[in-house]
Amino acid sequence: MKACTHRQDDLVIVYDADHIRHPSERLFDPGHWEQQCAVAGKAAGRGRVLFLDTEFGATVLKQYLRGGWAARVSRDRYVFSGFERSRPLMEFNILEQLSAAGLPVPEPLAAICRREGKLYSGSLMTRRIMGAEPLADLIDLRQGDPAMWKKTGACIRQFHDFGLVHADLNARNILVAEDDAIHLVDFDRSRIRKGDAHASRANLRRLHRSLKKNWPDRFRRHLEDCWVLLLEGYDAERAAA
């Protein structure tokens, strides 16, 4: 990956020059991709997320949007404290580090931060993980699959050993690909801080709560058995290291 930066007035774009030769605001404009008939789908969530078929492959375009009470003030504006501290550029940077380390994450392609006085808005474009589905959507089919739960735990452990503190580790931010490879996504507000065992435990507690929330009532009795398998995979990865 060849990370480059394009600056223009109150706008900064970081991008992978190996795949994107001409970075511009149009790259992050949903209307542009709709005109090109390149929108392959949309995803629900706090951010506005589009699945695109572009000249440089299948991608995901995420616009950063605010939720909760803050959205009443501004849906897509954040307080500006420097381009490098903006959420899209920080997430791009973390993805770049994780990808370079060989961890299973979406490949970062580009991110933009637009300054508007004391506020900013932004978007992020990543490579799409084809054929992958959120763990939350697979519980019905996979709650009786010990290998998948152990793989999930082992994958999370790899990130924790690298020092990644995921800001929102939940059952929708864990993707299971067609070959059962596990990926983590959505690193907004995440950080890399090695040796933070407390944060790692907090990540696991958050995931446990998310699984409880998404677990079908008819399989409720299997929840803790699957959680034990996930922890076994998590601990086995540490022992292997």
Solvent accessible surface area in square Angstrom, and as a share of the most:
residue,aa,sasa,rsa
1,M,102,0.45
2,K,120,0.51
3,A,51,0.40
4,C,38,0.22
5,T,73,0.43
6,H,59,0.26
7,R,142,0.52
8,Q,103,0.46
9,D,139,0.72
10,D,75,0.39
11,L,15,0.07
12,V,2,0.01
13,I,0,0.00
14,V,21,0.12
15,Y,28,0.11
16,D,0,0.00
17,A,27,0.21
18,D,87,0.45
19,H,74,0.33
20,I,6,0.03
21,R,206,0.75
22,H,161,0.72
23,P,21,0.13
24,S,46,0.30
25,E,86,0.39
26,R,154,0.56
27,L,16,0.08
28,F,5,0.02
29,D,63,0.32
30,P,38,0.24
31,G,29,0.28
32,H,27,0.12
33,W,8,0.03
34,E,94,0.42
35,Q,148,0.66
36,Q,108,0.48
37,C,121,0.72
38,A,9,0.07
39,V,45,0.26
40,A,59,0.45
41,G,22,0.22
42,K,145,0.61
43,A,40,0.31
44,A,109,0.85
45,G,60,0.57
46,R,143,0.52
47,G,15,0.15
48,R,117,0.43
49,V,24,0.14
50,L,6,0.03
51,F,45,0.19
52,L,1,0.00
53,D,85,0.44
54,T,20,0.12
55,E,147,0.66
56,F,28,0.12
57,G,31,0.30
58,A,22,0.17
59,T,0,0.00
60,V,29,0.17
61,L,5,0.03
62,K,30,0.13
63,Q,35,0.16
64,Y,7,0.03
65,L,11,0.06
66,R,58,0.21
67,G,22,0.21
68,G,63,0.61
69,W,187,0.66
70,A,11,0.09
71,A,27,0.21
72,R,215,0.78
73,V,119,0.68
74,S,22,0.14
75,R,114,0.41
76,D,34,0.17
77,R,66,0.24
78,Y,15,0.06
79,V,110,0.63
80,F,33,0.14
81,S,72,0.47
82,G,22,0.21
83,F,30,0.13
84,E,112,0.50
85,R,164,0.60
86,S,1,0.00
87,R,52,0.19
88,P,0,0.00
89,L,14,0.07
90,M,88,0.39
91,E,5,0.02
92,F,5,0.02
93,N,72,0.37
94,I,11,0.06
95,L,3,0.02
96,E,53,0.24
97,Q,72,0.32
98,L,0,0.00
99,S,41,0.27
100,A,91,0.71
101,A,51,0.40
102,G,65,0.63
103,L,22,0.11
104,P,35,0.22
105,V,17,0.10
106,P,13,0.08
107,E,52,0.24
108,P,0,0.00
109,L,0,0.00
110,A,0,0.00
111,A,0,0.00
112,I,0,0.00
113,C,0,0.00
114,R,55,0.20
115,R,99,0.36
116,E,79,0.35
117,G,51,0.49
118,K,171,0.73
119,L,69,0.34
120,Y,9,0.04
121,S,6,0.04
122,G,1,0.01
123,S,4,0.02
124,L,5,0.03
125,M,0,0.00
126,T,11,0.07
127,R,52,0.19
128,R,72,0.26
129,I,32,0.16
130,M,119,0.53
131,G,36,0.35
132,A,24,0.19
133,E,86,0.39
134,P,30,0.19
135,L,0,0.00
136,A,13,0.10
137,D,74,0.38
138,L,14,0.07
139,I,2,0.01
140,D,60,0.31
141,L,145,0.72
142,R,48,0.18
143,Q,32,0.14
144,G,60,0.58
145,D,35,0.18
146,P,72,0.45
147,A,59,0.46
148,M,1,0.00
149,W,0,0.00
150,K,84,0.35
151,K,94,0.40
152,T,0,0.00
153,G,0,0.00
154,A,24,0.18
155,C,9,0.06
156,I,1,0.00
157,R,33,0.12
158,Q,69,0.31
159,F,1,0.00
160,H,17,0.08
161,D,74,0.38
162,F,54,0.23
163,G,3,0.03
164,L,3,0.01
165,V,12,0.07
166,H,5,0.02
167,A,23,0.18
168,D,38,0.20
169,L,1,0.00
170,N,28,0.14
171,A,0,0.00
172,R,117,0.43
173,N,14,0.07
174,I,0,0.00
175,L,28,0.14
176,V,4,0.03
177,A,13,0.10
178,E,149,0.67
179,D,108,0.56
180,D,36,0.18
181,A,41,0.32
182,I,11,0.06
183,H,31,0.14
184,L,2,0.01
185,V,25,0.14
186,D,56,0.29
187,F,2,0.01
188,D,20,0.11
189,R,129,0.47
190,S,4,0.03
191,R,101,0.37
192,I,52,0.26
193,R,114,0.41
194,K,136,0.58
195,G,81,0.77
196,D,31,0.16
197,A,58,0.45
198,H,120,0.53
199,A,8,0.06
200,S,20,0.13
201,R,129,0.47
202,A,36,0.28
203,N,8,0.04
204,L,22,0.11
205,R,115,0.42
206,R,97,0.35
207,L,0,0.00
208,H,37,0.16
209,R,139,0.51
210,S,14,0.09
211,L,1,0.01
212,K,95,0.40
213,K,176,0.75
214,N,51,0.26
215,W,6,0.02
216,P,26,0.16
217,D,119,0.62
218,R,153,0.56
219,F,41,0.17
220,R,95,0.35
221,R,178,0.65
222,H,54,0.24
223,L,7,0.04
224,E,83,0.37
225,D,88,0.45
226,C,4,0.03
227,W,22,0.08
228,V,78,0.45
229,L,39,0.19
230,L,0,0.00
231,L,56,0.28
232,E,82,0.37
233,G,5,0.05
234,Y,18,0.07
235,D,65,0.34
236,A,60,0.47
237,E,43,0.19
238,R,133,0.48
239,A,89,0.69
240,A,89,0.69
241,A,109,0.85
